[in-house]
Amino acid sequence: MRLGAFISLMLIVFVVLVVALLAYTSYQEKKRRQALEQLASHLGMQFTANGIQLPSLAEAGFELLQRGSARRFYNCLSKRLINGTEISVFDYQYTTGSGHRRNTHRLSVFAAYREDLHLPSFRLHPENTFFHGIAKAFGMKDINFESHPYFSRSYLLRGEDEEQVRLRFHPGVLRFLEEHPNCAAEGCGSHLIFWRSGKQLEPQAIANFIRLGEELVQRLSPI
């Protein structure tokens, strides 16, 4: 086989593989969208596939929702609870790096809004070197609890008003987070977001994830 013919064959194979990959990705996204839409109907929630606007969350200035570029919010399930809390869970995607080091991150995020939540500004992440670096860069220290050493070893908690953060992270909240490892959350005023670190959940796990988010809101509410 001549070199020119070989190169042409390789190009054809490459194009076929790319088309097949795009078709498979599209199929998987459609399958997930349909499963989440069915779940929303089952749970009595509204479903929005695309074009989701989150202006109030953007105003809260959450670090998670400002990461990277090409940020995308989609597949949103939402509902207003009897007590007035507005909850939603959505797929969130963003990109970091460029070229061969370009990475796409996908997460499932629970969000809650309630006017009387009055949360102090805080960020909670599983303990790791990366987030320790962020905390130091912003001059924030890790808030630990002598009464709950397992929580303190497992999580990095930061907030400008340490006294208020400690009041909200009472033993009931600390126990909840000890029982559910690898959680992450940010709170500010009337807003709370909650996610499992670095993970987009399968549709069958979303209902339980919503229940966990609702429980965290309840535990963090003013006493």
N, C-alpha and C positions, 0 to 999 in steps of 0.2 A: 504494500500500500504506500502510495506516495505521501510525502509529508503534508502537502496541501489537503489531500483527501482525509488524512487522519485528523488534522486540525478541524476541518469542517464537521467530521463525525463527532468529535469531542464537543464542539459548540452545540450541535443538535442535541446530544445527550444532556448537556448542561441546561439547555432551554427546557427540555422535557422535564427534567428533575425540578427546576424552579416552578414550572407551571403546576406540576403534581403537588409540590409542597404548598403552593398558594391555594390550590383547590382543597387540600386536606385541612389547612388552617381555616379556610372559609367554612368548611363543613363542620369543624369542631366548634367554631364560634356560633354558628346557627343552631347547632344542637344544644349548646349551653344556654343560649338566649331563649329557646323554646322551653327548656326545662325550668328556667327561672321564671318565665312568664306563667307557666302552669303552677309553680309554687306560689307566686304572688296571688293568683286566683284562689288557691286553696287556703291561704292565710288571710284573705280579705284585704290585700294590699294593692295599691296601684303599681303598675309596671310601666317604666319608660325605657326603651331600648337605647336611644341615642339623643343627642342634643340636650343633655342634662345641664342645667344651670345651677351652680351652687354659690350664689353671691354672698349669702350670709356666712358660709364657711370660709370663703375667701377673705372676708373682712376680719375673721377671727385670727388670721395670720398663722395658721397651723403649719409647722415645719414640714410635716409629711406632704402636704398638698402644694408645697413650693419646690419640691425636689426635681432635679433634672430638667428635661425639656420634653416636648411632644406629649404633654400631659393630656390624659383622656379619662372622662368620667362616663360610664355607660352601664347598662343593665341595672337600673335602679328600682328597688322595691321600697315603697314608702307608705306611711300610715300615720294618722293622728290618734293617739290613745285617749281613753276616757278622761285621764287626768290632765289632758292638754299637751302632753309631751309629743313632739313630732319626731318620729324615728324614720330612718332609712338605712338601707344597706346597698352598696353599689360596688361595681368593679372599677378599680382605679389602676391606671397604667402610666408609667413615665419611663423616660430613656436617660441613661447616663453614658458617658464616654463617647467616643467617635471611632469611625473606621473599624478595624478588626477588634477594637476593645469596646465597641458599642453594645450595651446591654439593655434589654427591655425588662422592666420589673412590673409584675402584676400582683395586685392585692385585692382582698375583699375588705371593705371598710364599713363599719357601723357608725352612724352619726345620730346624735340626738340634740334636740333644741327644746329648752323649756325656760320661760322667762325668769322664773324664780329659782333657778338652779344656782346662780351666783358662785360659780367655781373660781377659785384662785387660779392664775395661770400656772400650768404645770406640764411637764413632759415625762412620760414613763416609758422605759425601754428595758428589754432584757440586758443584763450586764454583758458588755463586750468592749474591747479596746477602742473600736471606732467611735461609739457614743461617748466614751470617756473623753476622747479627744475633742469632740464637739463641746462637751460640757466645759472643759478647761478653756477652750477658745472663747467661750462666752462668759467666762469668769464664774460659772455656776458650780456648786459642789453637789455631791451625791448626798441626798437626805436619807439617813439610815435610822433604824428603830432598834434600840437595844432589846426591846421586848419581843421582836420578831427577827432573829438573826437569819433565818432562812430567806425571808423576803429581802433583807438587806444584801444578802449574797447573790440573790437571783435577779434583782432589778436595780436599775439606775433611775432614781427619781430626782428631778430638778424643779425648782420654782423660785421666783424672786422673793415671794413672801413666804419664807419657810414656816413661820408660825401658823399661817392660815392653811398651808398645805398639810401640815401635821394634823391639824384639827379635822380636815376632811378624810385623811388617810387613817381613820380609826381602826381598831382591831378587826371589825367586820370587813372592811375593805382589804386589809392586809391578808386576812385569811382567804378571802376570795381569790386574790392574786397568787397566793401560795398554792392554792388548789388548781389553778389554771396557768401553768407555766407558758413562757414565750408569748405573753400578751404585751401589747403596747397601747398607749393611750395619750391623748392630749386634751386638756381642758382649758376653757377660758370663758368666764362669764356664763352666758346661757348655753354654751356649746360644749359638746363632748364628742370626740371621735375615738374609736376603739378598733383594733385589728390584731390578728395573729401575725407575729413578726415574719415578714418576708413570704407571705403565703396567700395564694388565691384559693379559696375554698371550693370544693365540689358542691354542686347544687343541693345534694342530699344532706350536706352539713350546714346549710345556711339557716334553717329554722332554729337549730340549737344555738347557732352563733347569735341570732337575734335575741334569743332568750338570755344569753350571757350578757349581751349589751344592755338589755333592759334591766337586768339585775345589778349591773355595775352602776347604772344611772341611779337606781333606787338607793344603793349603798352610799353613793357619793352625795346624795341630796342633803340639804341642810337639816339638821336634827331639830 
